[in-house]
C-alpha cells in the first residue's frame, strides 16, 4: 500500500476483518484518507531530502574539481575526459535515483 492506494481496493482486502467492521463506513473512509494523505506527505518530504542530498553531493564534487569556466556538461561526463571525475559525477547523480 502506498499514497496512491484507493479506498475501495483496500476495503475489498480487509472487509472480513472485525476491526474494519467496528467503524462506521464514513469513519473508515475518512481514516483511510487521512492515513494516505500522511503517507503522501512523508513520501514527498523523503524525496525532497534525497534530492537535496544529491545536489549537495554534486556541488561538493564539482567544487573539488578544478576546471575551466567554459567546460560543458558533456565534457564533464564524457568517458574520453582526462580525469576520473566525470565517471564519479555521472555515477553519483544516477546511483541514488
N, C-alpha and C positions, 0 to 999 in steps of 0.2 A: 504494500500500500504506500502511495506517495501523495504529494499535494495535488495531483491531477485525478485522484481517485473519485469515483462517483458514488453517491449515497445508495442508489438502487443496486449497484453491484455489491457493495459492502453488505447491504441488508439481506440480499439473497444468501450470502455466505453464513450469516450469523442468525438467521431467522429462528432457528430452533434453540438458541442459547437463552436460558431463563433470565440472565442479566439483561439481555436485549429486550425481552418481552416485559421486563419490570418497568420500563419507562414508557411514557405516552409517545405516540408517533411523532407529534410535533417536537417534543423534547429531544427525541432521538436524532431527528434531522438537524436541529439546532446544535446539539452537542457534536455531532459529526462535522458539521460545517465549521464550528469553532476549532475543532481539532485539526481539520485540513488547512484552515487559514493559518494556524500556528505553525504547522509543518512547512507551508509555503514560505512564510516569513523567515523561519530558521534556514531553509534552503537558500533563499536569496542572500541572507547575511553570510552564510558559509561560502557561497560562490563569489560574493564581493570580496571577502577576505582572501580567498585563494587568488583572485585576480590581482589584488593589491600586492600580495606576496610575490607573484610572478613579475610584476612591474618593478618592484624594489630589487629583486634579484637581477633582473635585466639591467637596470640602471647601475647597480654596483659593478656588474661585469663590464659594462661599457666604460665606466669610469676607470677601470683597471687597465684598459687598452689605450695605448696612445696611437691615435690615427689622425691623418689629415682631415681637416674640416670638410673637404669635398668628397670624402668617401661615401659611396652609396650603400644602401642596404644590400643590394645584390652583391657588391664586392665583399661586404661583411660576411655574408652567408655562403659565398661561393666556395666550393670544395677545392678550387685551384689557388686559393689565397695562400700567402706566405706564412701566416700564423695559424696556430691551432685554435684560436679564439672563435672563428666562425662556427666550427662544429659545436663548441661548447654553447655558444649563444643559441644556435638552432635547436640543439637538444634541450637546453634549459627552457626555451619557450614552449616546445611541443610535449615534453615529458609529463608535465603536470596538467595538461589539457584533458 
